[in-house]
Amino acid sequence: MPKLLVALILLLLAGCGPVEVREQRALDGETIQVVATIGMISDAVERVGGDRVEVEGLMGPGVDPHLYKASEGDLRRLERSDVIFFGGLHLEAKMADVLERISGQRATQAVTDAMPRDRLLTPAQFQGQFDPHVWFDVELWSFAVEQIRDRLAALDPGSAELYRENAASYLTELEALDRYVAEQSRRVPARQRVIVTAHDAFNYFGRAYGFEVRGLQGISTAAEAGAGDVQSLARFIAERRIPAAFVESSVSPRTIEAVQEAVRSRGWNVRIGGSLFSDAMGSPGTPEGTYVGMVRHNVDTIVGGLLG
Ligand SMILES: [Zn+2]
């Protein structure tokens, strides 16, 4: 082989960087070390990756991803990992710098990358950004599962068939879940299909299953609700005689209780219809500690709350 060609090949190989080195090592049958941000992503990676992956989730039950900052321990986990899956669309707003920096050293994947942009919502209060709460449209979330499948297969082609099989069986479960949510939602008469919560996590849910959604804090919990927001939401609830509002597991119930109080002073009584899982799943080992379980819990709570 001519010397120049050898030099060129060596140069090309040297340019591949640490990500490719890790991708090569994963081929040797080692378990793939995955770090995921929110629980819904951890769950999907575990389902698709099976025994081939070891998943460390950064954000547990009740943790708000909009406000979450990476700890020292998280940084070490990220640096040790083979691949990092995150939501993207500014969901992990306070981790943007860390994720950007680590992307130079580790394989990183936003699970929303393959979602068709025309299916993403851009509500006015998000000021031109996409709404990141895509997991509440179960069909849309299937794109995230496919993205995880494809990235794992690229990192570890030897197990690609396993990832395809696992993903196919999980996607079948998600199709059944999507049908369940649609069926349950239809039990609520159309004019009563209103979800009032503390922050705007449910826009995708609303679009997919036919609910009007009213939140207090806008897209991210980082923006505090003002007194004017509380009053205008209270007026809406009293005028529409909405029977129930909902609290969320990862957001303080204080704001929605303030709304309840303001509604009462307008001569209407709105119940707290229950607690919804919005940006985090329930405790591990409980039904709500999985994506399927949290979505079922939410629709059951919403339908039960609105039907009284
Ligand atoms: Zn949120």
Residues whose N, C-alpha, C, O or C-beta is under 5 A from the ligand:
A	BS01	ZN	A201 I219 D279
